[in-house]
Amino acid sequence: MFAKPVPGHTTAAAEGDVVVLLIGMRINHFWAVHQWLPVLLAMPRMLRELQKDPERGLLGHVLLTASPRTYYVVQYWESKEKLYAYATSPDMFHHRAWAVLNRMERKGRLRGHVGRWHETYIAAEGSYESIYFDMPAFGLAKAHGQVPLERRGRYAKDRFAHRSAGAARKAG
């Protein structure tokens, strides 16, 4: 159940661009359980749905809390195209959940009891780096794999300068 730490210094084995989605909610009124509980429970359902179908493109995720009111997920995706395809696919739970929320909002039934948000980032190769000390695979390394630090460079500037074989071929 618990991952064992990988000894020493490691880094994420990500190649090419990295797609990161931060998605979450904020409970604005704790007493309005009927409004925020369905939103809170929707994310684990979507994550299970995506884990059952790896071809959809979710590589990994981390569940986090920022406060007793704010919960979010950091998601790592194969591509922005796969993220968008999942979000708009009518046969997936996300599409149905947003349709319900949008209908409720149009009818004035949400009344500000729960906030919802997301931010999407596409980090081009050379725009990200990572380092882990005596850690099991986590975050970017869990999504893309973990390699010894020496493969990418001891210093952040070296890891930023790393280019995958595909990127090196394109440049050359």
N, C-alpha and C positions, 0 to 999 in steps of 0.2 A: 504494500500500500504506500509506504513512504519510499521516495527515491533516495538512493545513497549518493552522497556527494562524489563528484569526480575530483580526485586530488589534483592540486596544482592550479595553474592558471589556464583558462580556456577562453575561447571566443566562439561566436556564432558562425556556422558554416554557410551563411546566406550567400547566394550568388545572384547577381543582377539586382533589379529593383526590388524593394520591399514595400508591401502594402499593409498598412496598419489602420485598423478601425477602432476607435474608442466609442463605446456606446453605453448609455446609462440612463438612470432615472434619479429623480429627487422627490422624496416624500415632502410635500408642502404642508399637508395637514394629516398628522398621525391618526386622528379620529376617523378619517375617511377611508378606512380599510377596504371597503368595497370598491374604491377607485384605484388604489395603488397596489393592492395585493395581486390582481390579475396581471398588471404590468410587471411586477417583480417575478412572478412565476412564468411569464412568457419566455424570458431569456434562457433559462435552463432547457425548456422544451425545444427552442430553436437550436441550441448547441447540441442537444442529443440528436436532433434531426440531421444536422450537418455531420456529426461524427459517424452516423450510420451510412453516409454517402460521401466519402472522401473526394470523389470526382467533382463535387460542388466547389472545392477550392479552399476551404478553411484548413489552414495548416496547424493552428494551435490557438490557445486562448488562456487568459489569466483573469480570474474573477477578483475584483477588488472593492473596497469600500473606502470612501473619502470621509465619511462621518456617519452617525446613526441615521441620517436622512438620505445620503447619496451613495448609490451603488453603481458600479460600472464594470465593463468587460473590455480588456484589451484583446483584440483579435488580430491574428496574422493571416493574411490571405495570399493565395497563389498569384492573383492578378486583380486589377480593378474590374476587369470584365467579368470575372467569376463572381466577385462580390456583387456587382450590379445585377447579374443574371439571377443570383439567389434572391436578392431583395425584391425583384420584380416578378419572380416566377409565381404564377397563380396557383400552382400545385404545392407550394411550400407554406408553412405556417406563418412566416413573417408577413407575407402578402395579406393573408386573411386577418392577422392581428392588427395590422395598420389600417385595413379597411374598416374594421370595427371601431378603432379609435377615431378615425376620420369622421365616421358617421356620428359618433357620440359628440365629437367636437362641433360639427355643423349644427347639431340639435341643442348645443349649449349645455350638455350634460357632464362635461368634465370639470368645469368651474375651478380650474386651477389647483386641484387637489394633488396632482402628481405632475412633475416636470419630466420631459423626455428630451434627450439630446444625443447627437453623435458628431464625431469629427473623423474625417478620413485623411490619411497622409500617404503619399507615395514618395518614398525616399529612394532617389536614384543611387545606383551603385557608386560608391565613393562619398556618399553623404551620410553614412551611418557606420558605427563601429560598436563593439561591445567587449566587455571583459567580465569574467566570472572567476571568483577565488573560492576553491573548495566547495563548489556548488553543483548540485544535480542540474541537468538541463532545465533551463528556466527561460520564459519569455521568448525572445528571438531565437535563442539557441535550442529551445524545445521545439519550436516551429520549423526550424531549418537544419537542425543538427548542431553538434558541438565538436570543435576541433581544438587541439592543443594551440595555445597562443602563438607558439613559434611559427606556425604555418601562415599566420597573417601579420605577424610583427609584434614585437614586445611593446612598442609605443603606439599611442592612439594615432599619431600622424602616419605611421606605417600601415595600420589597419584601415585608415581612411584611403590610403593610396592603393590598397589591394584591388586588383581587377580579376574577375573570373576569366576563364579561358575564352568564353564566348565574347566577352567585352574586348579582350585583347585582340581577338581575330577581327572584330569590327573596326577597331582603331588602326590596325595594321594594314 
